[in-house]
């Protein structure tokens, strides 16, 4: 019998997979699926106010920046009650390319490179003309009315040469207390999620709280193909080849 955590995890997995039911898995070329944001600051900011201005999209432009790039940045005026008193000043903007993490690994993609005062490195914006696929905000319906799943957002799964054997990273207790020998895979024609099944093997009584990443095997009924691996939060995760030495 499944313990409550595993049962809750399966409920989250079914919801997460359902969110991606409209993914056009048969399209050629396969749609771009990002693991992470379309916009990122490469090295952070010199001040907390500059960081907050970036987060809130409060910008002062000293150069021309295309309107579609500003929309991607969420540009807006200073709001009443905001901690931002001074905008982030953009002093350069140019077309470029840089690496973005996708669900099939890092890809060099067209982007905009912005330079800002009080930014410690460039601000990268995925070229808005290059769309990435993600489910609609309400796709999959309301999330389960259960405790938030423990799996980290943006999880990854390793896939064997047969395109069906899996190893998933899963955060659990130390092996002296908890073991994960197997998992349950929830899959659809467009997506799949993995829930590790734990076994409590520790002694009763007080235990020191500690976490350990377990690598848990699983098997798909159908090959991965172009499908999306999703974490229990409903976000795309990474699909990577099985690493040498992890086969067993």
C-alpha positions in Angstrom: 0.0 0.0 0.0 1.3 3.5 -0.9 2.0 5.8 2.0 0.3 9.2 2.0 3.2 11.1 0.6 3.4 8.8 -2.5 -0.4 8.9 -2.9 -0.3 12.7 -2.8 2.6 12.7 -5.2 0.6 10.7 -7.7 -2.3 13.2 -7.5 0.2 16.0 -8.3 1.7 14.0 -11.1 -1.7 13.4 -12.8 -2.5 17.1 -12.6 1.0 18.0 -13.9 0.8 15.7 -16.9 -2.7 17.0 -17.6 -1.4 20.6 -17.8 0.6 19.5 -21.0 -2.2 17.7 -22.7 -2.2 20.3 -25.6 1.5 20.1 -26.3 1.9 19.6 -30.1 4.1 16.5 -29.7 3.9 15.7 -33.4 5.1 19.0 -34.7 8.3 19.3 -36.8 10.4 21.0 -35.8 9.6 20.2 -32.2 8.4 23.3 -30.3 11.0 25.0 -28.0 10.4 24.3 -24.4 12.3 26.4 -21.9 13.4 25.2 -18.4 13.7 28.6 -16.7 12.8 32.2 -17.6 12.8 34.0 -20.9 14.6 36.9 -19.2 17.6 36.7 -16.9 20.2 38.9 -15.3 23.5 37.2 -15.9 25.4 38.3 -12.8 22.9 40.1 -10.5 22.9 43.8 -9.5 25.1 46.2 -7.5 22.3 47.4 -5.3 19.1 45.9 -3.9 17.1 48.8 -5.4 18.4 48.0 -8.9 17.4 44.4 -8.5 13.9 45.4 -7.3 13.6 47.8 -10.3 14.4 44.9 -12.6 11.9 42.6 -10.9 9.2 45.2 -11.2 10.1 46.3 -14.7 10.8 49.9 -13.8 13.1 51.1 -16.5 14.7 54.3 -17.8 15.7 54.0 -21.5 18.8 55.8 -22.8 18.7 53.8 -26.0 16.0 52.5 -28.3 14.6 49.1 -27.1 11.9 47.3 -29.2 8.4 47.4 -27.7 8.2 43.6 -27.7 11.4 43.4 -25.7 10.0 45.8 -23.1 6.8 43.7 -22.9 9.0 40.7 -22.1 10.7 42.7 -19.4 7.3 43.7 -18.0 8.0 47.3 -18.2 5.8 49.6 -16.2 5.9 52.9 -14.2 6.8 53.2 -10.6 3.8 52.0 -8.5 2.5 53.6 -5.4 3.9 51.9 -2.4 6.8 50.3 -4.3 10.2 50.1 -2.8 11.6 51.3 -6.1 12.4 55.0 -6.1 14.7 55.1 -9.1 14.4 53.1 -12.3 17.0 50.7 -13.7 18.7 52.6 -16.5 19.3 50.8 -19.8 22.3 52.2 -21.6 22.8 49.7 -24.5 20.7 47.2 -26.4 21.8 44.9 -29.2 20.8 41.7 -30.9 22.9 38.7 -29.9 22.8 35.0 -29.0 23.3 33.2 -25.7 22.6 29.9 -24.0 19.1 29.2 -22.7 18.3 25.9 -20.8 15.6 23.9 -22.6 14.0 20.6 -21.7 16.5 18.9 -24.1 19.6 20.7 -22.9 21.3 24.0 -23.4 20.7 25.7 -26.7 22.3 28.9 -28.2 19.3 31.0 -29.2 18.7 34.5 -30.6 18.2 37.1 -27.9 18.6 40.7 -26.9 21.6 41.8 -24.8 20.8 44.8 -22.6 23.4 46.7 -20.5 22.1 48.5 -17.5 23.7 50.8 -14.9 24.1 48.9 -11.6 23.8 45.6 -13.3 26.9 43.4 -12.8 26.5 41.7 -16.2 24.2 41.7 -19.2 20.5 41.2 -19.0 19.4 38.6 -21.6 16.0 38.5 -23.2 15.0 35.7 -25.4 14.1 37.1 -28.8 10.3 37.6 -28.6 9.9 36.5 -32.2 11.2 33.1 -31.1 8.2 31.7 -29.2 8.6 28.9 -26.6 5.7 26.5 -25.8 4.2 26.4 -22.3 0.7 25.5 -21.1 -1.9 28.1 -20.5 -2.1 29.5 -16.9 -5.3 27.5 -16.1 -4.3 24.4 -18.1 -5.0 21.2 -16.1 -7.6 22.8 -13.9 -7.3 23.6 -10.2 -4.2 22.0 -8.6 -4.8 19.3 -6.0 -5.9 20.5 -2.6 -2.9 18.8 -1.0 0.4 19.8 0.6 2.8 21.2 -2.0 4.9 18.4 -3.6 8.5 18.0 -2.4 10.1 17.6 -5.8 12.1 20.6 -6.8 10.8 22.7 -9.7 12.8 22.1 -12.9 13.7 18.5 -11.9 15.6 16.3 -14.4 15.3 12.7 -15.5 18.0 10.6 -17.1 16.9 8.3 -20.0 18.6 5.1 -21.1 19.5 4.1 -24.6 16.2 2.3 -25.0 14.3 5.6 -24.6 12.2 4.0 -21.8 14.4 3.3 -18.8 14.6 6.3 -16.4 16.5 7.5 -13.4 14.9 10.5 -11.6 16.6 12.6 -8.9 14.4 12.6 -5.7 15.0 14.4 -2.4 14.4 12.1 0.6 15.8 11.2 3.9 19.2 9.6 4.4 19.4 5.9 3.3 19.6 4.7 6.9 16.0 5.9 7.3 14.4 5.9 3.9 15.0 4.0 0.7 13.7 4.4 -2.8 13.9 1.3 -4.9 11.2 2.1 -7.4 8.9 4.7 -8.8 5.5 5.1 -10.5 5.4 6.8 -13.9 2.3 8.8 -14.9 2.3 9.3 -18.7 0.1 10.5 -21.5 0.7 10.9 -25.3 2.3 14.3 -24.6 4.0 14.2 -21.2 5.1 12.1 -18.3 6.0 12.6 -14.6 7.7 10.3 -12.1 6.9 9.7 -8.4 9.5 7.9 -6.3 8.0 5.3 -3.9 9.8 5.4 -0.6 10.2 2.7 2.1 10.8 3.7 5.8 13.6 1.4 7.0 14.8 3.5 9.9 14.5 2.8 13.7 11.6 4.3 15.6 12.1 7.4 17.7 14.1 10.6 17.2 15.8 11.2 13.9 18.1 13.9 12.8 16.5 15.9 10.0 18.7 15.7 6.8 18.0 15.4 3.1 19.7 13.2 0.4 19.1 13.1 -3.3 18.3 9.6 -4.4 18.5 8.3 -7.9 15.4 6.3 -8.4 14.7 4.0 -11.4 11.5 3.9 -13.4 10.2 2.6 -16.8 8.0 4.2 -19.3 5.3 2.2 -21.2 6.2 4.1 -24.4 9.4 5.7 -25.5 10.1 9.3 -24.4 10.2 10.5 -28.0 9.2 14.2 -28.2 7.2 14.1 -25.1 7.8 16.5 -22.2 9.0 15.4 -18.8 7.2 17.5 -16.1 7.9 18.0 -12.4 5.1 17.7 -9.9 4.6 21.5 -10.0 3.5 21.2 -13.6 6.7 22.7 -15.1 8.9 21.2 -17.8 12.0 19.5 -16.5 15.2 18.3 -18.2 15.5 15.1 -20.2 19.2 14.1 -20.4 21.0 10.9 -21.5 21.8 8.3 -18.8 25.2 9.1 -17.4 27.9 6.5 -17.6 28.2 4.7 -14.3 24.5 5.2 -13.3 23.1 2.3 -15.3 22.9 0.0 -12.3 
